Amino acid sequence: MLSKSNPTKTINIVRCLFVILIITNSYGQNSTYSQFWNEIQFSRTLSEKWATEIDLGATYSSTESSSNMFDNTIQRSFRGWGHYYFSPRWKFSSFIAYFNNKDVPEIGQFESPEWRFALQGIYYFHKTGYTLSTRMRMEFRHMRNQDDDYENVFRYRQQIKYLQPINSKILRAGVIYAVASDEIYLKSGAKVTGESFFDRNRFNIGAGYLFSDDIQLELTYCNEFLPRNNGNQITNAASLTVSFNNLLENLKKKINSKHNHEIKDEE
C-alpha cells in the first residue's frame, strides 16, 4: 500500500530510475536514433462506463547517414479501442490495430506490416494534487519478417506513471500538468524482433495542456533502450499527442447553438 507522503518521494524514485537507465544504456551501445512520434486520438463517451477511441499515428526517424529526425517516415498506424471504466480506480481496455512498419531501425529496417491485439488494465492511485497509476498490457503481434513469413510475438508491458497539475489541484480547462513514466517490455522470441526476453525500457517525461475538458495536448521526451541481436539501440524521441473527446458531438452542439441564435436574431 502506498504511503501518504508528498509527491517529492515519487519524483525522486523516478529520477533514480532514469539515472539507472542512463548508466545501463552507456554499456554496449551500438546505434542511436532521433525520432518524432505523433498521434491524434479521437474518443467518444458511450455511457458512464463505456467509451470508444480511434488513434492515428506516424513515426519519423533519423538514419545512419542523417541526424535529422524527420529524414524518414518509418511507421504509420491505425488503432481502435474499447474502454470500460470498472471503478474510479480500475479501467480495462482492449484494442485492435494495424501498423505499417516501413524501414524501422529496431526490427532491421525492412518493411514489416503488423496486426496487433491487446488487453490492458490500469490501476489509479488517486492522491491529493497528483495521480500515480500502473498500467499492465498484454499484446499479441502478427508481423511479417524479412523472409516474408508472418510470425506471432507475445509482449507484456508494465508501466508506472506520475501526473501532477501545475497551476491547479485538479485537471480542467486551462491547466498545465507535468507527466513522467517508466515502462518495461518483455516478449517472446521471434526472428522479426529478436530472441531476447527483454524487449526494451522506455522512459518519458514532459508536460501537457488542457484547452478544454475535451481537447488536450501532450509533449514529452522519450529515452528508449532496445537490446537487439545485431547490436543495442538507443532512441531519443520527441512525442506529440493531441486528444479530442466527443469531437463530432461538440461540433454538432456548436453548430446547432449558432443556428438557434441566428433564428432568434431574425425574429
Secondary structure, DSSP 8 states (H G I E B T S, - for coil): ------HHHHHHHHHHHHHHHHHHHTSSEEEEEEEEEEEEEEEEE-SSSEEEEEEEEEEEE--SS---TTSEEEEEEEEEEEEEE-SSSEEEEEEEEEEEE-S-GGGTSS-EEEEEEEEEEEEEEEETTEEEEEEEEEEEEEEE-TTS-EEEEEEEEEEEEEEEESSSSS--TT-EEEEEEEEEEEE--BTTTBS-SEEEEEEEEEEEEESSSSEEEEEEEEEEEE--TT-EEEEEEEEEEEEEESHHHHHHHHHHHHHHHHHHHH-
